[in-house]
Amino acid sequence: MFTQLALLNLISAVAAHGTVSGIIADGVYYQGYNPSYQYMNPLPILVAWSTPQDLDNGFVPPSSYGNADIICHKGATPGQTTARVKAGGKVQLNWTPWPVSHKGPMIDYLAKCNGPCQSVDKTTLKWFKIDAVGLINPTSITSGYWGSDVMIANNNTWTVVIPPTIAQGNYVLRHETIALHAAQSTNGAQNYAFCINLAITSSGTDNPAGVLGTSLYKNTDPGIVYDVYKSPLDTYTIPGPALYTGAKTITQTYPAVPTASSTGYPNLRKVKKWDA
């Protein structure tokens, strides 16, 4: 007979879209959140924010952009520890296998907690964009080559650089992809956002202005309503606020094996550059 935990895992596998299953910050591996963890006793202590309502590995629709679920996903609550990373260092986000059909941008934001992120009120966090990759090549493959295709090609992994100029402190990293396969109609886009607590060491002094999570997007934004089946494809505008001027977007590579882990090593490929 199935246990409740085993049944939940089976349902998630069958109905899955995707989620961040692991994080590597400055070479150290941290486990991501899985909704099955809510049935564990004791609960695991994670850097990732908990999303127990995300039982289907699903998404937040544009109709919820004014609702707190858009900030870090459905019913998200803060992670109870932090990952340490240096400004200028890299954070790698390991996704569960992502559907090729779910094309769209990869976007990363930071928000300063001004105190411990473990107890922060997510509705007060102000987000500034540090990374954004949208439509790379409109003609190389069917429906174009996107940031999400790069993530898939890199063993379902995305790497973001922490800007070297930001001030030291406790931050939340908001990592997101927006699937556009149904976005030709209003309310058809699918937002998959996940949050991680970071303790950033830095000699920088920048404290970029940010935007509340419930003000990041409108359901009529050109990067939210978009037809990926149109030929030729229209120019794509990445939604949300402008990229922070100190942001460092890099060419993605397969991540190297992490140097330390408290829960085991992720299954990673050898380093290899991608080409659009």
Buried (B, 14 or more C-beta within 10 A) or exposed (E): EEEEEEEBBEBBEEEBBBBBBBBBBBBBBBBBBBBBBBEEEEEBEBBBBBBBBBBBBBBBBBEBBEEBBBBBBBEBBBBBBBBEBBBBBBBBBBBBEBEEEBBBBBBBBBBBBBEEBBEBEBEEBBBBBBBBBBBBEBEEEEBBBBBBBBBBBBBBBBBBBBBBBBBBBBBBBBBBBBBBBBBBEEBBBBBBBBBBBBBBBBEBEBEBEBBBBBBBBEBEBEBBBBBBEEEEBEEBBBBBBEBBEBBBEEEBBBBBBBEEBEEEEBEBEEEEEBEE
